């Protein structure tokens, strides 16, 4: 009977794990079942053979286990969602008064916690004697700790850039929701570090003219070799093609890194590739803070996910904006917000940053079906090209909105992608860095600020901070020195761009 109870408990815990994740693989369920099995044995062993201290450890373990599962069940029942990064941030930012008030309105969570704790305590207390009392169980009961430690070492070797050790540790434990809490806690600490930086603009020289409305569109995974603006054989950028003579077009510009988490913070700041590892505080000198200093109203509008370990630093950079909004849906959902800002603040100075999904994999779901107009024998290429064309549709709308304003539009991509084995992948390669970059000027921009033409020398995305600063009215002569083109790889090593593979 005790054995059946243990099997039921393992099945129940596997179901909670399945409920908590967007994608769960069969091998993950096997791993978490083995972890839970040995954790129960470990607690049962302590309960049977240990003293008061050991039994206190058992209670603490069961409290943590029950709390983890309450997070999973309540978010699924109330929000029809897994326990998300945003929920973790809200939980960490809650004070005791707010927490107590929230608990009083969520008695279901309290009831579930009591039921789950009682259930797990009953299971531990009824672990079969041959498992809880045998000396041979000592050899397996620490697998609940050994498996997450091995998982942490493995994933840290592959993704140390985006995930801390603690976060990786919780990946395959019975406290799996603590992984999300750990990631959110890391983001809070990073934000505090970035905001501690004191940017000094006292020696800045200002020009008499500046652009009133600056819209910067940060594309995602856009390759310039798939844009007719840059000579691609398919008509993927008709609206941009028509505006080509009104642009300052960079024809040979490369990204500083191959993933969003590294690239976007650098393109928004003065941080060079070789200095990336000197600490996150240096990101405190960024475009948004500079614009705020110059009395621009700043906006961050995004269709990318607000919080996860892959964009945590990006979210922290976005927090410098006066207004931040995240939207679910296709990228064109941002256009109404741009309209609203231009209408309500027509006489003011505005910096609007749009962070779009662009052509991120899977490109097929980045645009509405009615925008699938290019077809061939390759669905992969078709989806990608149609996503580029959909971005062009959005940029065309922005051109039209800015036409009668003193305005400039800056379009760039955080990085490109490499076409490999008939699929697009992030890659530390030259192909994975070849991005579009241009500045378009409306007819109402002061002539002395208009700098049109094509630049075909090799340039780095490091120029973005200084290009935006110039539009903000800052004298950047003698400041913008691109120098040797360097590249920050995904393992945080830095190499000369020319040493990258094609």
TANOR-V572169 format. One record per residue. N is the residue number from 1. PHI is phi as a letter, one per 40 degrees, with the letter a starting at -180 (NA if undefined). OMEGA is omega in whole degrees, 0 to 359 (* if undefined). Layout:
# TANOR-V572169
[[N:PHI:OMEGA] [N:PHI:OMEGA]]
This chain:
# TANOR-V572169
[[1:NA:179] [2:c:178] [3:c:178] [4:c:178] [5:c:179] [6:c:179] [7:c:178] [8:c:179] [9:c:179] [10:c:178] [11:c:180] [12:c:180] [13:c:176] [14:c:178] [15:c:178] [16:c:178] [17:c:178] [18:c:181] [19:c:190] [20:c:186] [21:b:179] [22:c:178] [23:b:180] [24:b:180] [25:c:185] [26:d:181] [27:c:177] [28:c:178] [29:c:177] [30:c:181] [31:c:182] [32:c:177] [33:c:178] [34:c:178] [35:c:180] [36:c:180] [37:d:181] [38:c:177] [39:c:176] [40:c:180] [41:c:179] [42:d:180] [43:c:178] [44:c:179] [45:c:178] [46:c:183] [47:c:183] [48:c:192] [49:b:183] [50:c:179] [51:c:184] [52:c:179] [53:c:180] [54:c:181] [55:c:174] [56:c:177] [57:c:177] [58:c:180] [59:c:179] [60:c:178] [61:d:180] [62:c:176] [63:c:180] [64:c:179] [65:c:181] [66:c:178] [67:c:178] [68:d:183] [69:c:174] [70:c:176] [71:d:182] [72:c:186] [73:c:184] [74:c:179] [75:c:178] [76:c:182] [77:c:186] [78:c:186] [79:b:184] [80:f:186] [81:a:168] [82:c:175] [83:c:191] [84:c:177] [85:d:179] [86:c:177] [87:c:179] [88:c:178] [89:c:179] [90:c:180] [91:c:181] [92:c:182] [93:c:182] [94:c:175] [95:c:185] [96:c:179] [97:c:179] [98:c:181] [99:c:180] [100:c:178] [101:c:180] [102:c:179] [103:c:181] [104:c:179] [105:c:181] [106:b:181] [107:c:176] [108:d:180] [109:c:179] [110:c:179] [111:c:179] [112:c:180] [113:c:180] [114:c:181] [115:c:182] [116:c:178] [117:c:180] [118:c:180] [119:c:182] [120:c:177] [121:c:179] [122:c:179] [123:c:181] [124:c:181] [125:c:183] [126:b:173] [127:d:179] [128:d:184] [129:d:184] [130:c:176] [131:c:186] [132:c:186] [133:b:183] [134:c:177] [135:c:181] [136:c:180] [137:c:178] [138:d:184] [139:c:182] [140:b:190] [141:c:177] [142:c:176] [143:c:179] [144:c:178] [145:c:184] [146:c:181] [147:c:177] [148:c:179] [149:c:177] [150:c:178] [151:c:179] [152:c:180] [153:c:182] [154:c:184] [155:c:177] [156:c:179] [157:c:183] [158:b:187] [159:a:181] [160:c:180] [161:c:189] [162:b:185] [163:a:179] [164:c:181] [165:c:181] [166:c:179] [167:c:179] [168:c:179] [169:c:183] [170:c:184] [171:d:183] [172:b:175] [173:b:176] [174:c:177] [175:b:191] [176:c:178] [177:c:176] [178:c:175] [179:c:179] [180:c:177] [181:c:180] [182:c:179] [183:c:179] [184:c:179] [185:c:177] [186:c:180] [187:c:179] [188:c:179] [189:c:180] [190:c:179] [191:c:178] [192:c:179] [193:c:181] [194:c:182] [195:c:179] [196:c:182] [197:c:179] [198:b:179] [199:c:182] [200:b:179] [201:b:186] [202:c:182] [203:c:182] [204:c:179] [205:b:182] [206:b:176] [207:c:180] [208:c:184] [209:b:173] [210:a:180] [211:c:185] [212:c:182] [213:b:178] [214:b:176] [215:b:176] [216:b:179] [217:b:177] [218:c:178] [219:c:182] [220:b:174] [221:f:181] [222:c:178] [223:b:181] [224:c:179] [225:c:175] [226:b:180] [227:b:178] [228:c:174] [229:d:180] [230:b:174] [231:h:178] [232:c:187] [233:c:178] [234:c:180] [235:c:183] [236:b:183] [237:b:184] [238:d:181] [239:c:179] [240:c:178] [241:d:182] [242:c:183] [243:b:188] [244:d:182] [245:c:180] [246:b:187] [247:b:159] [248:c:191] [249:b:175] [250:c:185] [251:c:184] [252:a:182] [253:b:184] [254:b:179] [255:c:181] [256:c:181] [257:a:186] [258:b:177] [259:b:185] [260:d:185] [261:d:180] [262:c:189] [263:c:187] [264:c:178] [265:d:180] [266:c:181] [267:c:178] [268:c:189] [269:b:178] [270:c:185] [271:c:178] [272:c:183] [273:d:183] [274:c:182] [275:b:186] [276:d:185] [277:c:180] [278:c:177] [279:h:184] [280:c:183] [281:d:183] [282:c:176] [283:c:177] [284:c:174] [285:c:186] [286:b:184] [287:d:182] [288:c:179] [289:c:178] [290:c:180] [291:c:177] [292:c:179] [293:c:182] [294:c:174] [295:g:168] [296:c:169] [297:c:187] [298:b:183] [299:b:172] [300:b:181] [301:b:189] [302:b:171] [303:b:175] [304:c:181] [305:c:185] [306:c:185] [307:a:164] [308:a:187] [309:c:182] [310:c:181] [311:b:186] [312:d:180] [313:c:177] [314:c:178] [315:c:178] [316:c:176] [317:c:181] [318:c:183] [319:c:177] [320:c:179] [321:c:177] [322:c:179] [323:b:177] [324:b:178] [325:a:175] [326:b:184] [327:b:172] [328:b:180] [329:h:179] [330:c:187] [331:d:183] [332:c:178] [333:c:180] [334:c:186] [335:c:179] [336:c:178] [337:c:177] [338:c:176] [339:d:183] [340:c:181] [341:c:182] [342:c:180] [343:c:186] [344:c:182] [345:b:184] [346:c:183] [347:b:184] [348:b:178] [349:c:186] [350:b:169] [351:b:183] [352:b:178] [353:b:177] [354:b:178] [355:b:189] [356:b:176] [357:c:173] [358:f:184] [359:b:181] [360:c:176] [361:c:358] [362:c:185] [363:c:183] [364:c:183] [365:b:181] [366:c:179] [367:a:178] [368:c:184] [369:c:181] [370:c:178] [371:c:175] [372:c:187] [373:b:180] [374:b:183] [375:b:177] [376:a:179] [377:c:182] [378:b:180] [379:c:180] [380:c:179] [381:c:181] [382:c:180] [383:c:181] [384:c:182] [385:c:178] [386:c:175] [387:c:176] [388:c:180] [389:c:178] [390:c:174] [391:c:177] [392:c:177] [393:d:180] [394:c:179] [395:c:176] [396:d:178] [397:c:179] [398:c:175] [399:d:183] [400:c:181] [401:c:185] [402:c:186] [403:d:184] [404:b:177] [405:b:168] [406:c:192] [407:a:174] [408:b:177] [409:b:176] [410:b:177] [411:b:179] [412:a:172] [413:b:181] [414:c:177] [415:a:176] [416:b:174] [417:a:179] [418:b:176] [419:c:186] [420:b:180] [421:f:176] [422:g:171] [423:a:181] [424:c:183] [425:b:169] [426:c:186] [427:a:171] [428:c:182] [429:a:179] [430:c:179] [431:c:180] [432:c:181] [433:b:189] [434:c:190] [435:b:173] [436:c:172] [437:a:174] [438:a:174] [439:b:177] [440:b:182] [441:b:173] [442:c:181] [443:c:184] [444:c:177] [445:c:179] [446:d:184] [447:d:182] [448:c:178] [449:c:184] [450:c:182] [451:b:186] [452:b:178] [453:h:182] [454:b:178] [455:b:185] [456:b:174] [457:c:179] [458:c:181] [459:b:177] [460:b:178] [461:c:174] [462:d:182] [463:c:187] [464:c:180] [465:d:185] [466:c:175] [467:c:178] [468:c:179] [469:d:178] [470:c:179] [471:c:178] [472:c:178] [473:h:180] [474:c:175] [475:c:183] [476:b:179] [477:c:181] [478:g:180] [479:b:187] [480:c:177] [481:b:183] [482:c:177] [483:g:180] [484:c:182] [485:c:181] [486:b:184] [487:a:178] [488:c:182] [489:c:185] [490:c:177] [491:c:178] [492:g:171] [493:c:183] [494:b:181] [495:b:170] [496:c:182] [497:d:183] [498:c:180] [499:c:177] [500:c:173] [501:c:181] [502:d:*]]
